[in-house]
Amino acid sequence: MDESTPFLYFFDNFDQGKTSMSGASPRLRAAREAIPEFSLYGELTGTDSADFVHIEWIETRSRLYDWHIDTHRHLGLFQVLAIFEGAVEANVDDATWEVQGPAVITVHPSAVHNFRFSRGAHGFVLTMAQSVPFDAALGADADMASLLRKPWLFPLGDAPQTRDRLHTLLGLIMDEFSRPQLGHAEMVGWLTRSVLLLLARLHAHHDSATRAGRTELDLFARFRALVETHYTEAWAVPAYAERLHVTESKLNRLCRRIAGKSAFDLVQDRLMLEARRKLIYIPAPVSHVAYELGFQDPAYFCRVFKRHVGVTPSAFRRNAQHAHLGDAS
């Protein structure tokens, strides 16, 4: 996986009526009335501070509960769970993920969630007031507030540079809590903002990769539409590329990436598909089929067909007729 375009899993139904901070599914709304609300899991002490930040090892709390953090939620708190060793089954509202570390999971404010870790799992849980991402977004290019809109999962196995940066930042925050020094609050604030900025970058890379992927699929769809219209007109690949306003090499790279074949091979596939159809359903001479498909020389058509299908057009037609008679009997 390209380090510059990390792969993220979004819980895409979150904004479609299943779950949201303001409106959840009926099952979740009913369940939430009985779901415990904690500041930190198992702790009822409130966290009214707008700049509240807390960090701990995953294993510190989960070991106390046999590696199972039961269903609960946090009002007004945003969490980043970064697992670097072991595995976790995470349920965040209606999303369920089974993940092997390294990976990051975010939990937006008020989300109903639980975690079941493998024994010996290692990582960090960073918890902060929901105002922290909003404040961090002030004057920044990154849309950090978007991180609060839905939970998401980001596997880090194929992104070692991002994994190492995140581990370093979270480790520095842990050090600050372990050994508070002059400017402790400011240092924790800056490091937390750095974590959020890193997450916002991942979010932006995902959006960019998604848009690029959609653009490529759109271009490929336009190419296939052109092929459907012009495959009997003996268009060369440069003609298709010119109509699409791309280079021939780019068109070939696109086709190989999406379909595993060159643009020329895809045109030939469509042409030979139509040839097989006509040979089966139209009782016309092979030469007539060749002319209908844009071939000037029936003998050349026969050579192309045999190279592509493995038999001559006449043999293909006979085999198809015999198969049809066999089915009928």
Secondary structure, DSSP 8 states (H G I E B T S, - for coil): --TTS---EE-GGGGTTS--SS---HHHHHHHTTS-B-SBTTB------TT-EEEEEHHHHHGGGTTEEEEEB-TTEEEEEEEEESEEEEEETTEEEEEESSEEEEE-TT--EEEEE-TT-EEEEEEEETHHHHHHHTT-SS-GGGGGSS-EEEE-TT-HHHHHHHHHHHHHHHHHHHS--TTHHHHHHHHHHHHHHHHHHHHHHHHHHHHHHHHHHHHHHHHHHHHHHHGGGT--HHHHHHHHTS-HHHHHHHHHHHHSS-HHHHHHHHHHHHHHHHHHH----HHHHHHHTT-S-HHHHHHHHHHHHSS-HHHHHHHHHHHHHHHH-
